[in-house]
Amino acid sequence: MLARTALTVALISSMGMAQAENLQPLQQEGRQIAKEFLGQLKPELKKAMKSGGPAHAIEVCYKKAPQIAAELSEKTGWQLKRTSLKVRNPNNAPDEWEKQVLQRFEQQKAQGTDPKTLEYVEVIEENGQKVFRYAKAIPTGKVCLVCHGTQVSEPLLKKIRSYYPEDQATGFQPGDIRGIFSFKKAL
Ligand code: HEC
């Protein structure tokens, strides 16, 4: 309910009520895709951590995350991405819109909003084409800290850096906004 209130406010300020109403179904769709994305990624991560520990799980993240995104894109017709102000994989770097949304979410969190509820939608124009954009914050949970926290073990860090020499995605605390799901669909 909270998320919805925050979202409606964002929409009213950016485009007025009538359009806000029309965007509801797309927003729901985006939310559903985020759920499915997470629903596929989390078990893979858990399974990998259990069977081979974090060093093995890195390989799973490396291969599986982009693969799940590609499969869901194919299935839904949306473009799927995970991004952050501090990315591990440079291919996940935020564009201008995503940067602004991430900064907005950081502000909202600083003002006391629960990151779990942070969502933002907007219709923008890209190369003359109207595009619906959906963003949802990804909070940092305890399980994430092994690979994104302040005390990533030395051997693990070494392994991470061997895959991602430009890694910036450590130093997170529980409850921090780790990043966003960022999806878009041409209208
Ligand atoms: C086993 C180590 C590991 C764990 C545990 C882990 N991650 Fe990651 N994370 C990675 C790797 C590796 C990547 C890069 C994936 C890629 O190449 O797209 C990544 C990328 C990401 C990204 C995409 C943006 C970026 O930095 O490239 C987000 C968002 C993210 N992780 C969130 C989380 C969250 C939230 C959790 C906890 C639920 C978590 N991660 C747990 C290793 C991990």
Boltz pocket constraint, residues with backbone or C-beta under 6 A from the ligand:
constraints:
  - pocket:
      binder: B
      contacts: [[A, 45], [A, 53], [A, 54], [A, 55], [A, 57], [A, 58], [A, 61], [A, 62], [A, 65], [A, 66], [A, 82], [A, 83], [A, 84], [A, 86], [A, 87], [A, 88], [A, 89], [A, 90], [A, 92], [A, 138], [A, 139], [A, 140], [A, 141], [A, 143], [A, 144], [A, 145], [A, 146], [A, 147], [A, 148], [A, 169], [A, 178], [A, 179], [A, 180]]
      max_distance: 6.0
